[in-house]
Amino acid sequence: MADAAAGGGAVWRGAPRQHEGADGGAKAPIIGRVILHIDLDCFYAQVEQLRLDIPRDTPCAVQQWNGLIAVNYAARAAGITRHMRVPDAVKACPGLRLVHVQTIGGEGASDGAESAAAAAQRGSTKASIDEAYADISRVAAAELAKLQAGGQEGAAAAMRQAAECSCLEGGPLEPDAACDALLAAGALVAARVRAQVLERLGFTCSAGVAGNKLLAKIGSARNKPNKQTVGMPLSKIKGLGGKLGQRLTDGLGATAAGEVAAAPWQQLVGLLEDRASCKSFEPTSDKAKLAGWIKARC
């Protein structure tokens, strides 16, 4: 897979960075970033189901006046969609449980995203009422170091466990790729976070595990509900599903975002010389490169 995204690929260049361990003591080397995006599944519907003790498998929707603003997955399976008119929804699913939006506001419900992020680690970021990001790089690095201390079997076990608890997109995890090993460790952390959210808050959530926020965000929505996604096929990234993505696949043999990110910048320029969007994310003080980038943008 090697899908660590912008800033890293199948091979990590340079010395590993050192970060504090999860316990604030021993330091674990960081060979790349691991970002977790948590998205609480059909949040408003879950809040009402929890508040009113409505079983998870009961079709349920939250209405505002005569329209639906939140629909749980049991109702979606019956053909109910957001913004459907209430009479049409009841006709399509006679057993639909409806709750009016005015009843929303259970104490602590709006803190769902913050609580979910806090379950991951300090320094997490709330993205909305039901979404949060967390940089779990140091936690994943510590997890990986612990597994690798047990020898090759430990690392192989991590790969197997990550595959069992995650939906792998962009290809299988590669045991010899450092970034994939880190993503596997991140997937194990993500699974624990999701279990803690369910235990503490009573909410199921989906998650994306990747090397940056963009891919993590895309990943969390790929396999809902109550699942987590690791990695991302190149074709699923906005702007890379058509001719541009095909050009990268044909020219680099790349099928995952990290493989493109790992390609030399000059190789990308050669492939995409007619596109001003081709630029490096590596810091530079080279005046010629800066002048060329400014010229391309003007």
Residue pairs with C-beta under 8 A, 6 or more apart in sequence:
1 168
1 170
1 171
1 172
1 173
1 174
1 177
1 180
1 183
1 230
1 231
1 256
1 258
2 9
2 10
2 174
2 177
2 179
2 180
2 256
2 258
2 259
2 262
3 170
3 171
3 179
3 180
3 183
3 210
3 211
3 215
3 230
3 231
3 232
3 256
3 257
3 258
3 259
4 12
4 32
4 33
4 179
4 180
4 182
4 183
4 210
4 211
4 258
4 261
5 210
5 211
5 212
5 214
5 215
5 232
5 257
5 258
5 261
6 211
6 212
6 214
6 257
6 261
6 281
7 32
7 33
7 211
7 212
7 261
7 281
8 32
8 33
8 179
8 211
8 258
8 261
8 262
9 179
9 258
9 259
9 260
9 261
9 262
9 263
10 174
10 177
10 179
10 180
10 258
10 259
10 262
11 177
11 178
11 262
12 31
12 32
12 178
12 179
16 29
16 30
16 31
17 29
17 30
18 27
18 28
18 29
18 30
19 27
19 28
19 30
19 137
19 138
19 141
20 27
20 138
21 27
21 28
21 138
21 142
22 121
22 138
22 139
22 142
28 138
28 141
28 142
28 144
28 145
29 141
29 145
30 137
30 138
30 141
31 141
31 178
31 179
31 182
32 137
32 178
32 179
32 182
32 211
33 135
33 137
33 211
33 212
34 135
34 136
34 137
34 140
34 182
34 183
34 185
34 186
34 189
34 209
34 210
34 211
35 133
35 134
35 135
35 136
35 137
35 209
35 210
35 211
35 212
35 213
35 215
35 216
36 120
36 133
36 134
36 135
36 136
36 186
36 189
36 190
36 193
36 207
36 208
36 209
36 216
37 127
37 131
37 132
37 133
37 207
37 208
37 210
37 213
37 216
37 217
37 219
37 220
38 113
38 116
38 117
38 120
38 131
38 132
38 133
38 134
38 193
38 194
38 197
38 205
38 206
38 207
38 220
39 130
39 131
39 205
39 206
39 207
39 208
39 220
39 221
39 224
40 46
40 112
40 113
40 116
40 130
40 131
40 197
40 203
40 204
40 205
41 73
41 203
41 204
41 205
41 206
41 224
41 225
41 226
42 70
42 71
42 72
42 73
42 225
43 70
43 112
43 129
43 130
43 203
44 62
44 69
44 70
44 101
44 104
45 60
45 61
45 62
45 70
45 71
45 72
45 75
46 72
46 202
46 203
46 204
47 104
47 106
47 109
47 112
48 54
48 60
48 62
48 99
48 103
48 104
49 55
49 56
49 58
49 60
49 72
50 106
50 202
50 203
51 103
51 106
51 109
52 99
54 60
54 97
56 72
56 74
56 204
57 74
58 74
58 95
58 97
59 72
59 74
59 75
59 77
59 78
59 80
59 93
59 95
59 96
59 97
60 71
60 72
60 74
60 75
60 96
60 97
60 98
60 99
61 68
61 70
61 71
61 72
61 75
61 80
61 89
61 96
61 97
61 98
61 99
62 68
62 69
62 70
62 71
62 98
62 99
62 100
62 101
62 104
63 69
63 86
63 98
63 99
63 100
63 101
64 100
64 101
66 85
66 86
66 87
67 83
67 84
67 85
67 86
68 80
68 81
68 82
68 83
68 84
68 85
68 86
68 89
69 82
69 83
69 101
70 82
71 80
71 81
71 82
71 84
73 224
73 225
75 89
75 93
75 96
78 92
78 93
78 96
79 92
79 93
80 89
80 92
80 93
80 96
84 92
86 98
89 96
89 98
90 96
90 98
110 129
112 129
112 130
112 201
112 203
113 126
113 127
113 128
113 129
113 130
113 131
113 132
114 126
114 132
115 197
115 200
115 201
116 132
116 193
116 197
116 201
116 203
116 205
117 124
117 125
117 126
117 132
117 133
117 134
118 124
119 193
119 196
119 197
119 200
120 132
120 134
120 136
120 139
120 189
120 193
121 134
121 135
121 136
121 138
121 139
123 134
123 135
124 132
124 133
124 134
124 135
125 132
125 133
125 134
126 132
127 133
131 220
133 213
133 216
133 217
134 193
136 186
136 189
136 190
137 182
139 186
139 189
140 182
140 183
140 185
140 186
140 189
141 182
141 185
143 158
143 185
143 186
143 188
143 189
144 155
144 158
144 181
144 182
144 184
144 185
146 154
147 154
147 155
147 157
147 158
147 185
148 154
148 155
148 181
155 175
155 181
156 175
158 181
158 184
158 185
158 188
159 173
159 175
159 180
159 181
159 184
161 184
161 187
161 188
162 168
162 173
162 183
162 184
162 185
162 187
162 188
162 230
163 172
163 173
165 187
165 188
165 191
165 228
166 187
166 190
166 191
166 209
166 227
166 228
166 229
166 230
167 222
167 223
167 227
167 228
167 229
167 230
168 229
168 230
168 231
169 219
169 222
169 229
169 230
169 231
169 232
169 233
169 236
170 231
170 232
170 233
170 234
170 255
170 256
170 257
170 258
171 231
171 255
171 256
173 180
173 181
173 183
173 184
173 230
173 231
174 180
175 181
179 211
179 258
183 209
183 210
183 211
183 230
183 231
184 230
186 209
186 230
187 209
187 228
187 230
190 207
190 209
190 228
191 228
193 207
194 204
194 205
194 207
194 226
194 228
197 203
197 204
197 205
198 204
198 205
204 225
204 226
205 226
206 220
206 221
206 223
206 224
206 225
206 226
206 227
206 228
206 229
207 219
207 220
207 228
207 229
208 215
208 216
208 217
208 218
208 219
208 220
208 221
208 222
208 228
208 229
208 230
209 216
209 219
209 228
209 229
209 230
210 216
210 218
210 219
210 230
210 231
210 232
210 257
211 257
211 258
211 261
214 237
215 231
215 232
215 237
215 257
218 232
218 236
218 237
219 228
219 229
219 230
219 231
219 232
220 228
220 229
222 229
222 232
222 236
223 229
231 256
231 258
232 256
232 257
233 255
233 256
234 240
234 245
234 248
234 249
234 254
234 255
234 256
234 257
234 259
234 260
235 241
235 245
237 245
237 257
239 245
240 248
244 272
244 275
247 271
247 272
248 254
248 260
248 271
248 272
249 255
251 267
251 271
252 259
252 260
252 263
252 267
252 271
253 259
254 260
254 263
260 268
265 280
265 282
268 278
269 278
272 278
276 296
276 297
279 293
279 296
280 289
284 290
